[in-house]
Amino acid sequence: MQESNNLSGGVANSPSGDGGVVVSLIVAASSNNAIGRNNQLLWHLPIDLKFFKNTTWAMPVIMGRKTFESVNNKPLLGRQNIIISRNAQPSTDGKVWWANSLEQAIEQSATLDCNEIFIVGGAQIYEQSMSIAHRIYMTRVHAHFEADTFFPEIKVGEWDMIKSNDFPVDEKHAYSFSIQVWEKKK
Ligand SMILES: NC(=O)c1ccc[n+]([C@@H]2O[C@H](COP(=O)([O-])OP(=O)(O)OC[C@H]3O[C@@H](n4cnc5c(N)ncnc54)[C@H](OP(=O)(O)O)[C@@H]3O)[C@@H](O)[C@H]2O)c1
């Protein structure tokens, strides 16, 4: 079993195809695409948390205002956080930038020296970004959950799964899961 983040290390650099920045979604979803309930996550999977941190480290992360609230309005360390809201706040401390649309958030990210931008949720923001995303890092949790927020269906006609690593139930992980990488068909 692998704990490290060699999934992202092994993927091609620029599925954007034009040498431009790669727009990636990163998500953990159950077999019925559940991602959250009452503005909280549905499971605690330390390997997945480590994968998320390693994959997004030092990169811009874009999230909806509700997801930001779900982490107590605390920015993710070591990453430029960009929060999308129709009531965008002044960006005073530099740790968090606010944007009033997905497009503006991506423009802000593109001013940073990075080759990949991460859209980290929640459901509203994933839904709006599926059409522009090049890559999806999907942790598929092999269980069914009651939820109030869901990830959009990944249409197999539009996306190829290029990697998948399986992780079993153990003392720290109540559910088995697979960490997958999907890329949009050219
Ligand atoms: N499992 C996972 O990987 C994962 C990852 C992230 C989040 N989650 C879960 O997802 C849930 C939150 O998702 P959600 O869908 O309720 O909320 P969300 O997508 O995090 O945020 C929604 C908010 O984003 C803003 N927004 C959305 N579209 C916009 C647009 N076009 N222009 C400007 N602002 C826009 C609005 O903020 P204003 O209302 O301020 O205008 C809206 O209320 C939580 O349960 C969280 O735990 C799960």
The ligand as an ORCA input file, in Angstrom:
! r2SCAN-3c Opt
* xyz 0 1
  N     -15.443     15.846     -0.033
  C     -14.746     16.858     -0.535
  O     -13.728     16.665     -1.203
  C     -15.215     18.266     -0.268
  C     -14.414     19.346     -0.673
  C     -14.878     20.641     -0.422
  C     -16.093     20.838      0.205
  N     -16.816     19.767      0.586
  C     -18.126     19.948      1.220
  O     -18.970     20.665      0.331
  C     -19.938     21.370      1.094
  C     -19.959     22.823      0.657
  O     -20.332     22.886     -0.717
  P     -21.469     23.921     -1.216
  O     -21.822     23.555     -2.603
  O     -22.548     23.968     -0.192
  O     -20.746     25.340     -1.130
  P     -19.423     25.932     -1.860
  O     -19.399     25.531     -3.284
  O     -18.234     25.656     -1.012
  O     -19.705     27.504     -1.719
  C     -20.880     28.060     -2.251
  C     -20.742     29.572     -2.217
  O     -19.778     29.982     -3.183
  C     -20.193     31.231     -3.729
  N     -20.451     31.064     -5.156
  C     -20.858     29.948     -5.824
  N     -20.958     30.209     -7.135
  C     -20.598     31.508     -7.311
  C     -20.480     32.346     -8.452
  N     -20.763     31.901     -9.696
  N     -20.077     33.622     -8.266
  C     -19.791     34.090     -7.032
  N     -19.857     33.318     -5.904
  C     -20.275     32.048     -6.054
  C     -21.438     31.659     -2.988
  O     -20.997     32.390     -1.860
  P     -21.882     33.581     -1.232
  O     -23.106     32.918     -0.691
  O     -20.987     34.190     -0.194
  O     -22.177     34.523     -2.365
  C     -22.012     30.322     -2.569
  O     -22.899     30.405     -1.463
  C     -19.541     21.166      2.565
  O     -20.303     20.101      3.109
  C     -18.095     20.768      2.486
  O     -17.682     20.007      3.612
  C     -16.409     18.488      0.352
*
